[in-house]
Amino acid sequence: MFATTLGVDGAELRPLEPWQAEEYLAHVERGREHIGRYIALAAAAEDLASARAFLQLYADRAAADTGRVFGIWLEGVLVGGIFLRVMDVARGYCEAACWLEPSATGRGLMTRAARVCLDWVVFERKVHRVECRIPSSNTPSINVAKRLGMTRDGVLRESHLWNGVRHDMEVWSVLGPEWRELRDRQRSRRP
């Protein structure tokens, strides 16, 4: 198993796997209300069996090369993650989503973790388009997309029914050539 440091003391990104279901469930319990405001992730882990099933789904997708789930740990505690919900390498497309429990917000963890994932998807897997669909009311995730240099492609009006309410979904994306150029500019500015 690999772990990538995120440049914040004690923060790292690594695969989140079925054997970590208890830790994952404890994390979801700590942030259930916060996480569940925008995505169904919390509802997919109501107990240990469903938490394990969710992680197994992504282990199966990783084996088929059609998706991944990565956890974000801070000082040894799972506090969030990123999942590549859809990954079609042959077509050059990936859809990503992310989450953090409240105790981990405001530290730059998600932006750092997303950069690591985008580097892997674009540089290693050669994916051409990475997309995020974000509820218009989810300002923190929209701000992450902006910090990453993603482009707002548009709004899918009332396209997402969640908790009995229809939500507008913003589509944000970055193309492989744009990401490579952005990362080259960032590297050239470093001393």
N, C-alpha and C positions, 0 to 999 in steps of 0.2 A: 504494500500500500504506500502511496506517496502522500506527502504533505507539503504544501507550499506556504511559506510565510507571507503574511500580508503587510509587512512593514509597520505593524503596530505591535507593541510588546505583547507576546502571548497569543497573537491572532494567526490562524492558519486556515487554509482551505484544503479539504481532502474528500475523497469519495465517501458517500453516505450509503451504507450497505445493510442488508437485512439483519445481520447479526447485531446491529446497533439499534434494533427496534425499541428496546426499553429506554435507551437514552433519548431517542427521537421522540417517543411518546411523552416523556417527562418534559422535553423542550416544548412540544406542542401545548401541553397542559399549562406551562408557564405563560405562554403567549396566545392561547386559543382565541380570546376575544379580539385582540389586536390583529393577529394574522387573519382571522376569519372575516374581518371587515371587507376584504377585497378579493380573497381567493378561497377556493374550496379545499385548500390544503388541510386546514384544521378539521374539517368535516370528514376527511378521508382517514383520520386517525382518532377514532373514538375509544379504542381499546388496544391492547397489545396485538391481537390478531390482525386488526385492520391496519395498524402501523406497520407490522411486518409485511402484510400484503402489499401496501403502497411501496415500501422499499424493494420488495421482490419484483414488483412491476418494473421498477427502474433498473434493477439488476438484469432483468430479462431484456429490457430495451438496450442496456449497455452491451449485452452479449450479442444482440442483433444489430448493434450500431445504429439504433434509431432514437436514442435518448440517453440522458445521464442525470444523476442527481449528486450534487456536491454539498457538503455541510461546511458551515463556518463555525470554527471553535474559537473561543476567547478564554485564555487561561485555562484550557482543558475542558471547557463547558460548551456544549453545542448551543449556539444562539441564533442560527439562521441557516440559510442555504440558497442555492441557485439550482434550478432544474432546467434542463434542456428538454422541454416538453415534447417537441417534435424536432427530429434531426434527420434530414434527408441529404446525405453527403452527395449522392449521385446527382441530385438536382441542385445542390449548392444552397440549401435552405435550412435554417434553424430558427425555432421559436423558443425564447428563453423567458423565464419568470423567476422572481426572487422574493424572499421574505426574511424578516428579522423579528425576534421578540423585542418588546419595548426596552429592556435593559441594555440592548446592544445598539440602539439607534443613536445617530448623531456623532459617530466616531469615524466615519469614512470607511467602515468595513465593507459595505455593499459595493461601493464604487471600486475599491481595490480588488475585491473578489471578482466582480464582473469583468474587470480588465484582464485578470488572469484567464478567465473562461473565454473571453473574446479572443485573446491571443491564441489560445489552444484551438478554438474553432476555426479561426481564419488562417493562422500560420501553419498549424499542424494538419488540420482536416481539410483545409482549402475550401471552406464554405464561402459562398459568394454573398449571401444575404443573411443577416441575423436580425430578427424582429422581436419586439416586445409589444404585447397588447396590455395596456394599462388603463384601469378605470380613470376617467377624467378627474374624479375626486381624490385620487391617490397622489397627492402632491409630492411626498417623499420619493416615490418610485419615478415619477416624471422628472424630478430633479436629478436623480441618478442617471437617467437617460440623457439629460442635457449635459451633465458633467462628462459623460462618456463620449460626447460629440455625436450622438445619434440625431437623426432628422425625424421630425414629426411628419409622417406621411398623410395623416388625416384622422378623422373621427368617424367611428362606426356608431351612429346615433342609436341609442337604446338597444344595442345589439346583445347585451349580456344580462340575462335574468339571474339575479343572485339575491337570495333571502327575500323573495317576493317583490323585488324592485328591479326595474329595467335601468341599466347603467350604460352611459356612453363609454365606449372604449377607444382610447387613443392608440394609434399604431405608430410606433417609433422603430426606426431601423438604421442599420449601418451596413454599407456594402464593403466587401473585402478590400477593394482598392482604397476606399476612403479610410478604413481602419489602418491599413499598412502605412498610408501617408501620414495619418495622425500620429501613429506610434513612432515613425521616423523623425517627425518634427519634435516630439517629446524627447527622444533619445539625443537629438542634436543639441538640445538646450542644457543637457546635464553636463556638469563640469568634468 
